[in-house]
């Protein structure tokens, strides 16, 4: 009796559905807050949408890195080709040439890796820190304008996500660990900043500057660390 082998389901292909639905709900909540004139709803919706977008991008980047590692470590099915026979008596010049070529290939592969992710790190730190400063300015002058920085935040976050997901084809060794560290710190600072700058420390410039400085430092260190790895 002939049996057919079931193909495994690729969960990465469908992982975007939950994030997209969550972002769509937050967009609807944002529009509702804009129509009804409730800035608190717009702040909450945009903040949650930003978190969902960043987690979506992070999950996709980590999954792509894991897929590439499996593709490298798992050999393709079929007969293994016989390795080329090394020269019987390699000279010292041959050995030095092999080392130079290996170093050149390693440097070339590392130079172009992770740059879309580095751009995402710097851009995310820039737009979120400037958004918190915009919250303070809006609170000082006209709270009805809170939708302006929030819409700009979501637009630029979408642009950064698209660039990272489309062009982020390669990452450096240890990327997942470094990315999770950066994202965990950013998430904590963003949640604390949004919650406290709009409630307990509303209108307090010093607290806004402390959070924005921490977000900036985290983004710069994370991007520098990734670029130097």
C-alpha positions in Angstrom: 0.0 0.0 0.0 1.5 3.3 -1.1 1.6 6.1 1.4 2.0 9.8 0.6 4.4 11.9 2.7 2.7 14.9 4.3 4.5 18.1 3.8 5.2 20.1 7.1 3.2 23.3 7.5 5.4 26.3 7.3 4.2 28.4 10.3 6.3 31.4 9.2 4.1 31.8 6.1 1.0 32.4 8.3 2.6 34.2 11.3 1.8 37.6 9.8 -1.9 37.1 10.0 -2.2 37.6 13.7 0.0 40.7 13.6 -1.8 42.2 10.6 -5.2 41.6 12.3 -4.0 43.2 15.5 -2.6 46.3 13.7 -5.9 46.6 11.7 -7.8 46.6 15.0 -5.5 49.3 16.4 -5.9 51.4 13.2 -9.7 51.1 13.6 -9.4 52.2 17.2 -7.2 55.1 16.2 -9.7 56.3 13.6 -12.5 56.0 16.2 -10.5 58.1 18.7 -9.8 60.6 15.9 -13.5 60.9 15.0 -14.8 61.1 18.6 -12.0 63.5 19.7 -10.4 61.1 22.3 -6.6 61.5 22.2 -6.1 58.8 24.8 -7.5 56.2 22.5 -5.3 57.4 19.7 -2.2 57.2 21.9 -3.0 53.7 23.1 -3.9 52.5 19.6 -0.8 53.9 17.9 1.5 52.6 20.7 0.1 49.1 20.6 0.3 49.2 16.8 3.9 50.2 17.0 4.7 47.4 19.4 2.9 44.9 17.2 4.7 46.1 14.1 8.1 45.9 15.8 7.4 42.4 17.2 6.2 41.3 13.7 9.4 42.5 12.1 11.5 41.0 14.9 9.8 37.6 14.6 10.2 37.6 10.8 13.9 38.5 11.1 14.6 35.8 13.7 12.7 33.2 11.6 14.5 34.1 8.5 17.9 33.9 10.3 16.9 30.4 11.6 15.8 29.3 8.2 19.2 30.4 6.7 21.1 28.6 9.4 19.1 25.4 8.7 19.8 25.7 5.0 23.5 26.0 5.7 23.8 23.2 8.2 21.4 20.6 6.7 22.9 19.1 3.5 20.5 18.6 0.5 19.3 15.1 -0.2 21.1 13.0 -2.8 24.6 11.7 -3.3 27.4 13.7 -1.7 29.9 14.9 -4.3 33.4 13.8 -3.7 35.6 16.7 -2.5 38.3 18.0 -4.8 41.7 16.5 -4.1 44.1 19.0 -2.6 47.4 19.5 -4.3 50.0 16.9 -3.3 52.6 19.3 -2.2 51.1 22.8 -1.5 53.6 25.5 -1.2 53.7 28.3 1.4 52.5 30.8 -1.2 49.5 28.5 -2.0 48.6 28.4 1.7 48.9 32.2 2.1 46.7 32.6 -1.0 44.0 30.4 0.4 44.0 32.3 3.7 43.8 35.6 1.9 40.9 34.4 -0.2 39.1 33.0 2.9 39.6 36.3 4.7 38.3 38.3 1.7 35.2 36.2 1.4 34.5 36.4 5.1 34.9 40.2 5.1 32.7 40.6 2.0 29.9 38.5 3.6 30.0 40.4 6.9 30.2 43.8 5.3 26.8 43.6 3.7 24.9 41.7 6.4 22.4 43.2 8.9 22.4 46.7 7.4 18.6 46.8 6.9 18.3 45.7 10.6 20.8 48.4 11.7 18.7 51.0 9.8 15.6 49.7 11.6 17.3 50.1 15.0 18.4 53.7 14.4 15.1 54.6 12.7 13.0 53.1 15.5 14.9 55.0 18.1 14.6 58.2 16.2 10.9 58.1 15.5 9.8 56.9 18.9 12.0 59.4 20.8 10.7 62.2 18.6 7.1 61.0 19.1 7.5 61.3 22.9 8.8 64.8 22.5 5.8 65.6 20.3 3.5 64.3 23.0 5.0 66.9 25.4 4.7 69.7 22.8 1.1 68.7 22.0 0.2 68.7 25.7 1.6 72.1 26.2 -0.1 73.8 23.3 -3.0 71.9 21.7 -4.0 68.3 22.5 -6.2 68.0 19.5 -3.0 67.8 17.3 -1.9 64.6 18.9 -2.9 62.7 15.8 -0.2 64.4 13.7 2.9 62.8 15.4 1.1 59.5 15.8 0.3 59.2 12.1 3.8 60.2 11.2 5.1 57.5 13.6 3.0 54.8 12.0 3.9 55.8 8.5 7.7 55.8 9.2 7.4 52.6 11.2 5.7 50.9 8.2 8.5 52.2 5.8 11.2 50.9 8.1 9.5 47.5 8.5 9.1 47.1 4.7 12.8 47.9 4.1 13.9 45.4 6.7 11.6 42.6 5.7 12.4 43.0 1.9 16.1 43.7 2.0 17.2 42.0 5.3 18.3 38.8 3.6 21.4 38.1 5.7 22.4 38.6 9.3 25.6 38.2 11.3 26.3 35.4 13.7 24.6 36.0 17.0 22.1 38.4 15.5 19.0 36.9 17.3 20.5 37.3 20.7 21.6 40.9 20.1 18.3 41.8 18.5 16.2 40.4 21.4 18.3 42.4 23.9 17.8 45.6 21.9 14.1 45.0 21.4 13.5 44.1 25.1 15.1 47.3 26.3 13.2 49.4 23.7 9.9 47.8 24.5 10.3 48.6 28.2 11.3 52.2 27.6 8.5 52.8 25.1 5.8 51.4 27.3 7.1 53.3 30.3 7.4 56.5 28.3 3.9 56.4 26.7 2.2 55.5 30.0 3.9 57.9 32.3 4.4 60.9 29.9 0.6 60.9 29.3 -0.5 60.4 32.9 1.8 60.8 36.0 4.5 62.9 34.3 2.2 64.7 31.9 3.8 68.0 30.9 7.1 67.2 32.7 9.9 68.0 30.2 12.7 66.4 32.3 11.0 63.0 32.3 10.4 63.1 28.6 14.0 64.0 28.0 15.2 61.1 30.3 13.1 58.5 28.4 14.0 59.9 24.9 17.7 59.9 25.9 17.5 56.3 27.1 15.8 55.2 23.8 18.4 57.1 21.8 21.3 55.5 23.7 19.8 52.1 23.4 19.4 52.4 19.6 22.9 53.8 19.0 24.6 51.2 21.1 22.5 48.4 19.5 23.2 49.6 16.0 26.9 50.1 16.8 27.2 46.7 18.4 25.5 45.1 15.3 27.7 47.0 12.9 30.9 46.0 14.7 30.0 42.3 15.1 
